[in-house]
Structures are given as C-alpha cells and as structure tokens.
Amino acid sequence: MKRIKRLFGKNFLKRILNARELLMQEKWFQELDEKDKFRIAIQFLNTQRTAIQQLRFFLDILP
C-alpha cells in the first residue's frame, strides 16, 4: 500500500479502495482473489472516467 501511495498519490489509492468497496456488494466480485479485485477496481475507475469525459463532451456540444 505504501508503494502504491508513493507512486500514484493518496487520492488515487482512496478512489481504488472506494471502487473496491462498491464492487464488494456484488457476489461474483467477492469470489475473486485480492489481486483480481484491485485489477477490476482500477478498470472500473477507468470506465467511470471515460463515461464522465464522454458526458462532458456531449454536454459541451448541446445548445
């Protein structure tokens, strides 16, 4: 954890842990090992960020 904080910053780690907690509500996610849980949490964050960027783009082009 300290290594991740040093490499990516405290907020990045907090966002990953929040995404992981949100995904823990899903049964299929609970059955995974820890390494896969973090990998999927990071992918979840990337997907969220992409969706927000696309939404901002469409809101900018609407009158």
Phi and psi in degrees as GROMACS dihedral restraints (atoms count N, CA, C in turn):
[ dihedral_restraints ]
;  ai    aj    ak    al  type     phi  dphi    fc
    3     4     5     6     1   -62.4    20    10
    4     5     6     7     1   -38.2    20    10
    6     7     8     9     1   -64.3    20    10
    7     8     9    10     1   -42.2    20    10
    9    10    11    12     1   -63.8    20    10
   10    11    12    13     1   -43.6    20    10
   12    13    14    15     1   -58.6    20    10
   13    14    15    16     1   -44.8    20    10
   15    16    17    18     1   -66.0    20    10
   16    17    18    19     1   -38.8    20    10
   18    19    20    21     1   -76.5    20    10
   19    20    21    22     1   -42.0    20    10
   21    22    23    24     1  -114.3    20    10
   22    23    24    25     1   -13.3    20    10
   24    25    26    27     1    97.9    20    10
   25    26    27    28     1   159.4    20    10
   27    28    29    30     1   -67.0    20    10
   28    29    30    31     1   -40.8    20    10
   30    31    32    33     1   -65.6    20    10
   31    32    33    34     1   -36.6    20    10
   33    34    35    36     1   -61.5    20    10
   34    35    36    37     1   -45.7    20    10
   36    37    38    39     1   -63.8    20    10
   37    38    39    40     1   -40.2    20    10
   39    40    41    42     1   -63.4    20    10
   40    41    42    43     1   -41.7    20    10
   42    43    44    45     1   -65.8    20    10
   43    44    45    46     1   -38.8    20    10
   45    46    47    48     1   -64.2    20    10
   46    47    48    49     1   -44.6    20    10
   48    49    50    51     1   -66.2    20    10
   49    50    51    52     1   -36.6    20    10
   51    52    53    54     1   -65.7    20    10
   52    53    54    55     1   -42.5    20    10
   54    55    56    57     1   -63.6    20    10
   55    56    57    58     1   -39.8    20    10
   57    58    59    60     1   -63.5    20    10
   58    59    60    61     1   -42.3    20    10
   60    61    62    63     1   -64.5    20    10
   61    62    63    64     1   -40.1    20    10
   63    64    65    66     1   -63.3    20    10
   64    65    66    67     1   -43.0    20    10
   66    67    68    69     1   -72.1    20    10
   67    68    69    70     1   -22.0    20    10
   69    70    71    72     1   -62.8    20    10
   70    71    72    73     1   -17.4    20    10
   72    73    74    75     1   -71.8    20    10
   73    74    75    76     1   -16.9    20    10
   75    76    77    78     1   -88.7    20    10
   76    77    78    79     1   132.4    20    10
   78    79    80    81     1   -61.9    20    10
   79    80    81    82     1   -43.3    20    10
   81    82    83    84     1   -62.5    20    10
   82    83    84    85     1   -31.9    20    10
   84    85    86    87     1   -72.2    20    10
   85    86    87    88     1   -35.1    20    10
   87    88    89    90     1   -64.8    20    10
   88    89    90    91     1   -25.6    20    10
   90    91    92    93     1   -82.2    20    10
   91    92    93    94     1    -8.3    20    10
   93    94    95    96     1   -81.8    20    10
   94    95    96    97     1   161.3    20    10
   96    97    98    99     1   -81.8    20    10
   97    98    99   100     1   168.2    20    10
   99   100   101   102     1   -59.9    20    10
  100   101   102   103     1   -39.1    20    10
  102   103   104   105     1   -60.9    20    10
  103   104   105   106     1   -45.9    20    10
  105   106   107   108     1   -67.6    20    10
  106   107   108   109     1   -34.1    20    10
  108   109   110   111     1   -61.2    20    10
  109   110   111   112     1   -44.9    20    10
  111   112   113   114     1   -68.0    20    10
  112   113   114   115     1   -39.3    20    10
  114   115   116   117     1   -61.6    20    10
  115   116   117   118     1   -45.3    20    10
  117   118   119   120     1   -69.1    20    10
  118   119   120   121     1   -36.1    20    10
  120   121   122   123     1   -62.0    20    10
  121   122   123   124     1   -40.0    20    10
  123   124   125   126     1   -66.8    20    10
  124   125   126   127     1   -42.0    20    10
  126   127   128   129     1   -63.5    20    10
  127   128   129   130     1   -38.3    20    10
  129   130   131   132     1   -60.9    20    10
  130   131   132   133     1   -43.8    20    10
  132   133   134   135     1   -63.9    20    10
  133   134   135   136     1   -42.2    20    10
  135   136   137   138     1   -62.9    20    10
  136   137   138   139     1   -40.1    20    10
  138   139   140   141     1   -64.8    20    10
  139   140   141   142     1   -42.7    20    10
  141   142   143   144     1   -60.5    20    10
  142   143   144   145     1   -45.9    20    10
  144   145   146   147     1   -61.8    20    10
  145   146   147   148     1   -42.6    20    10
  147   148   149   150     1   -62.9    20    10
  148   149   150   151     1   -42.8    20    10
  150   151   152   153     1   -63.2    20    10
  151   152   153   154     1   -40.6    20    10
  153   154   155   156     1   -65.8    20    10
  154   155   156   157     1   -41.4    20    10
  156   157   158   159     1   -63.0    20    10
  157   158   159   160     1   -41.8    20    10
  159   160   161   162     1   -65.7    20    10
  160   161   162   163     1   -40.1    20    10
  162   163   164   165     1   -63.2    20    10
  163   164   165   166     1   -43.2    20    10
  165   166   167   168     1   -61.3    20    10
  166   167   168   169     1   -40.5    20    10
  168   169   170   171     1   -60.8    20    10
  169   170   171   172     1   -48.0    20    10
  171   172   173   174     1   -66.6    20    10
  172   173   174   175     1   -35.3    20    10
  174   175   176   177     1   -68.0    20    10
  175   176   177   178     1   -31.6    20    10
  177   178   179   180     1   -69.8    20    10
  178   179   180   181     1   -34.3    20    10
  180   181   182   183     1   -87.1    20    10
  181   182   183   184     1   -14.1    20    10
  183   184   185   186     1   -75.2    20    10
  184   185   186   187     1   146.3    20    10
